């Protein structure tokens, strides 16, 4: 009998499935690819931010150059600092930053600010020289930086050495590359400072024959013409520099100052007024550029104030100095300049608090009286600030002897300012004993204080009192 085989209901035989094996193989290979991709960084896990492309040093340098041409020197310096962070061995970035840092010192109002900017420039260019000791460009810019560091008012102890080293660097830059236009120009600037005007003229003629499109060359040529008292030609050269770099406000300030010199020397009233107006136009253009750039720079307003002061318009001169203080309310030098304007306008009472802030410093409430002659008005967003006084130096001595003169002249037996004036005269004697003009001022006012029981003022036709300071020269705003 034939019996059919039993069906394997519980013991089914395993059979091979080629498709299943193929799918499993693909899954295994895919998992391995993911693992190795994560390890290699080709695949990022969820939540990890995507990478941001890193900017190169050249990009930051281009940005710095653009800011420099736009007149934003602070932003230009910051951009070059980022370039150096990206590539610390780029000597050109170090050198160009040093050049801009040096120019930025022209926009500072106090000796301390100028000193800080110039020392920073010197550190930058020294680093560039370490990186590229045989670069003509680095040597040329180092000569420029050293020359501006040879300022006897700011660096009285090292100025002579800096000027000598600047000359050596300029010579070396020209030896490394006789066609280096900046080396020729900066060497000429050094020669001007050494009063070697004929040699400077030769180098500038050569530089201009090589390249008419360098702002520095026209600026330095204007400086040479100023030194030769050719103020009209100097203005023309500043205009050429302005065409190349129209947003550098110090070029406008220099041109305006030359117009003011021409006006001061003119004996024709109508011509003098026209020249003063031209001077004001250049200063106002500088102020307008700063406004467009968002730069709060007091210098254009101080230049406007000096021009109006020379015109005898002391009220508007004072208003412009006060405008400068709105930008830098803690700047002791600006308080000093305001005090000088008050002095020249015979507002001696107003000069006292302003000059006190300049040389002795003042508290926030006192700073309000120094600026406005009254308390600050919060409704007009006026606020007092702490002001640190300026040390005695060739740049600030005018504030010291003017303050002492006013204190002595306004002293009365019942309101005696001489105890405040006496220490000032002692400081002046210690520091400027060889300056006969200053010593004469000191002696005059010490005589007033010794004779405090006698009249120290004379009546004017309108009944007011004018201090006896006729022998004291009325100082100019710097």
Secondary structure, 3 states (H helix, E strand, C coil): CCCCCCCCCCCCCCCCCHHHHHHHHHHHHHHHHHHHHHHHCCCCCCCCCCCCCCCCHHHHHHHHHHHHHHCCHHHHHHHHHHHHHHCCCCHHHHHHHHHHHHHHHHHCCCHHHHHHHHHHHHHHHHHHHHHCCCCHHHHHHHHHHHHHHCCCCCCCCCHHHHHHHHHHHHHHHHHHCCCCHHHHHHHHHHHHHCCCHHHHHHHHHHHHHHCCCCHHHHHHHHHHHHHCCCHHHHHHHHHHHHHHCCCCHHHHHHHHHHHHHHHHHCCCHHHHHHHHHHHHHHHHHHHHHHHHHCCCCCHHHHHHHHHHHHCCCHHHHHHHHHHHHHHCCCCHHHHHHHHHHHHHCCCHHHHHHHHHHHHCCECHHHHHHHHHCCCCCHHHCCCCCCECCCCCCCCCHHHHHHHHHHHHHCCECCECCHHHHHHHHHHHHHHCCCCHHHHHHHHHHHHHHHCCCCCCEEECCCCCEEECCCCCCCCCCC
